[in-house]
Amino acid sequence: MASEKIIAVIGATGAQGGGLVRAIINDNAGGFAARALTRDVNSDAAKALAALGAEVAAVDIGSEASVKRAFAGAWGAFCVTFFWAHMSAERELAEATAMARAARAAGLKHVIWSSLEDTRKWVPLTDDRMPTLGGKYKVPHFDGKGEADRVFAQHGAPTTVLLTSFYWDNFIHFGMGPKKGPDGALAITFPMGDKKLPGIAAEDIGGCALGIFKKGTEFIGKTVGIAGDHATGAQMAAAFAKALGQTVRYNDVPPEVYRGFGFPGADDLGNMFQFKRDFNEDFCRARDLKFSRSLYPALQTFEQWLTKNKQRIPMG
Ligand SMILES: NC(=O)c1ccc[n+]([C@@H]2O[C@H](COP(=O)([O-])OP(=O)(O)OC[C@H]3O[C@@H](n4cnc5c(N)ncnc54)[C@H](OP(=O)(O)O)[C@@H]3O)[C@@H](O)[C@H]2O)c1
């Protein structure tokens, strides 16, 4: 419909953006249309979005000119950066700056910036409870995004900063699923002690983002956080045990042990979990469950997500 407001969605073939494109398309009466942005409009993933009814257009977020073209004529935009594709917080900041400038140039009415906390506000670089990484970060994949929050404001883009949560999909795609311990029983491993880890089905982030767009101007200039559940490691292990019908333990390790696991980004994730553990009240409070459901009533709990996805989780 010509009167529909076009939302330009970065990362449309990925987890967050894909969820938003599908949420927009499924929301018949919502008044929004999705412009799915991808580097390759001919990929199978892009074609699948076109088949659902999305407009598909090209973008490379490394180029401000490209983002400007991609945002032109749109009403709003969903902006996300891809830390794990390059592991550079500086690059995320540069990409977010391009998005903010493009949003302003296109005269967008509402931008959602998918962000995370700048942990240095809680743990300054002089605080040696966790190592400083890359010379100026504590949790690089958080800090760069958090630093970019002000960039959107500085460029005058009407923005809602959206604090997302740990994807439960990490149990499927990020090697975090239950693994067999020395005793033969499955265990999930986190350095979270007995603290709660706010989590979410990655697909549901898009539903919440659409909920924000549908609230009109209410959250412009504000920061809002979302999660589908706040669960301790022990509670998640119990949910796994129930879903799988076998023992699943929670293996609580110190953050320094997690940092030493040796996979790319283990130090960043070790610091991240330590931040979530040590500032747990602040971190959970920023992601209120009732508020999240008010944006998206179909938001899944961990148990619901697990029931639906347990067959997809590699166990080892
Ligand atoms: N994993 C977690 O628990 C978690 C939790 C909260 C936040 N996050 C954050 O989420 C972010 C990633 O979002 P996601 O999970 O939605 O990503 P994703 O599923 O990995 O999707 C990335 C998509 O972005 C596109 N893309 C990659 N580089 C691009 C570029 N230069 N220009 C334009 N498009 C590009 C790719 O699509 P094409 O190939 O089609 O272009 C890809 O499908 C990360 O920054 C991460 O820190 C992750």
The ligand as an SDF file (V2000), in Angstrom:
LIG
                    3D

 48 52  0  0  0  0  0  0  0  0999 V2000
   24.6270  -13.4590   19.8330 N   0  0  0  0  0  0  0  0  0  0  0  0
   24.0740  -12.7950   20.8340 C   0  0  0  0  0  0  0  0  0  0  0  0
   23.7230  -13.3480   21.8790 O   0  0  0  0  0  0  0  0  0  0  0  0
   23.8300  -11.3190   20.7040 C   0  0  0  0  0  0  0  0  0  0  0  0
   23.0450  -10.6950   21.6720 C   0  0  0  0  0  0  0  0  0  0  0  0
   22.8180   -9.3180   21.5810 C   0  0  0  0  0  0  0  0  0  0  0  0
   23.4000   -8.6100   20.5290 C   0  0  0  0  0  0  0  0  0  0  0  0
   24.1660   -9.2660   19.6060 N   0  0  0  0  0  0  0  0  0  0  0  0
   24.7470   -8.4570   18.5220 C   0  0  0  0  0  0  0  0  0  0  0  0
   24.0190   -8.6910   17.3440 O   0  0  0  0  0  0  0  0  0  0  0  0
   24.8070   -8.2240   16.2620 C   0  0  0  0  0  0  0  0  0  0  0  0
   24.5850   -9.0850   15.0490 C   0  0  0  0  0  0  0  0  0  0  0  0
   23.2280   -9.0890   14.6970 O   0  0  0  0  0  0  0  0  0  0  0  0
   22.5700  -10.4060   14.0920 P   0  0  0  0  0  0  0  0  0  0  0  0
   22.7620  -11.5140   15.0750 O   0  0  0  0  0  0  0  0  0  0  0  0
   21.2160  -10.0500   13.6700 O   0  0  0  0  0  0  0  0  0  0  0  0
   23.5270  -10.6900   12.8570 O   0  0  0  0  0  0  0  0  0  0  0  0
   23.5620  -11.9640   11.9050 P   0  0  0  0  0  0  0  0  0  0  0  0
   22.4330  -12.8970   12.1420 O   0  0  0  0  0  0  0  0  0  0  0  0
   24.9560  -12.4770   11.9470 O   0  0  0  0  0  0  0  0  0  0  0  0
   23.2700  -11.2990   10.4960 O   0  0  0  0  0  0  0  0  0  0  0  0
   24.1680  -10.5190    9.9080 C   0  0  0  0  0  0  0  0  0  0  0  0
   23.5670  -10.0820    8.5620 C   0  0  0  0  0  0  0  0  0  0  0  0
   24.0870   -8.8100    8.2780 O   0  0  0  0  0  0  0  0  0  0  0  0
   24.4750   -8.7300    6.9530 C   0  0  0  0  0  0  0  0  0  0  0  0
   25.7530   -8.0290    6.8640 N   0  0  0  0  0  0  0  0  0  0  0  0
   26.9580   -8.4220    7.3080 C   0  0  0  0  0  0  0  0  0  0  0  0
   27.8800   -7.5040    7.0090 N   0  0  0  0  0  0  0  0  0  0  0  0
   27.2450   -6.5070    6.3460 C   0  0  0  0  0  0  0  0  0  0  0  0
   27.6560   -5.2840    5.7560 C   0  0  0  0  0  0  0  0  0  0  0  0
   28.9460   -4.8770    5.7540 N   0  0  0  0  0  0  0  0  0  0  0  0
   26.7210   -4.5080    5.1770 N   0  0  0  0  0  0  0  0  0  0  0  0
   25.4390   -4.8810    5.1440 C   0  0  0  0  0  0  0  0  0  0  0  0
   24.9780   -6.0250    5.6690 N   0  0  0  0  0  0  0  0  0  0  0  0
   25.8970   -6.8410    6.2520 C   0  0  0  0  0  0  0  0  0  0  0  0
   24.5310  -10.1460    6.4210 C   0  0  0  0  0  0  0  0  0  0  0  0
   23.6200  -10.2390    5.3810 O   0  0  0  0  0  0  0  0  0  0  0  0
   24.0250  -10.3120    3.8430 P   0  0  0  0  0  0  0  0  0  0  0  0
   25.0850  -11.3580    3.7100 O   0  0  0  0  0  0  0  0  0  0  0  0
   22.7090  -10.7080    3.2160 O   0  0  0  0  0  0  0  0  0  0  0  0
   24.4700   -8.9440    3.4710 O   0  0  0  0  0  0  0  0  0  0  0  0
   24.0130  -11.0400    7.5580 C   0  0  0  0  0  0  0  0  0  0  0  0
   22.9210  -11.8640    7.1820 O   0  0  0  0  0  0  0  0  0  0  0  0
   26.2670   -8.2810   16.7250 C   0  0  0  0  0  0  0  0  0  0  0  0
   26.8250   -6.9930   16.6750 O   0  0  0  0  0  0  0  0  0  0  0  0
   26.1750   -8.8000   18.1520 C   0  0  0  0  0  0  0  0  0  0  0  0
   27.1090   -8.1910   19.0160 O   0  0  0  0  0  0  0  0  0  0  0  0
   24.3640  -10.5970   19.6560 C   0  0  0  0  0  0  0  0  0  0  0  0
  1  2  1  0
  2  3  2  0
  2  4  1  0
  4  5  1  0
  4 48  2  0
  5  6  2  0
  6  7  1  0
  7  8  2  0
  8  9  1  0
  8 48  1  0
  9 10  1  0
  9 46  1  0
 10 11  1  0
 11 12  1  0
 11 44  1  0
 12 13  1  0
 13 14  1  0
 14 15  2  0
 14 16  1  0
 14 17  1  0
 17 18  1  0
 18 19  2  0
 18 20  1  0
 18 21  1  0
 21 22  1  0
 22 23  1  0
 23 24  1  0
 23 42  1  0
 24 25  1  0
 25 26  1  0
 25 36  1  0
 26 27  1  0
 26 35  1  0
 27 28  2  0
 28 29  1  0
 29 30  1  0
 29 35  2  0
 30 31  1  0
 30 32  2  0
 32 33  1  0
 33 34  2  0
 34 35  1  0
 36 37  1  0
 36 42  1  0
 37 38  1  0
 38 39  2  0
 38 40  1  0
 38 41  1  0
 42 43  1  0
 44 45  1  0
 44 46  1  0
 46 47  1  0
M  CHG  2   8   1  16  -1
M  END
$$$$
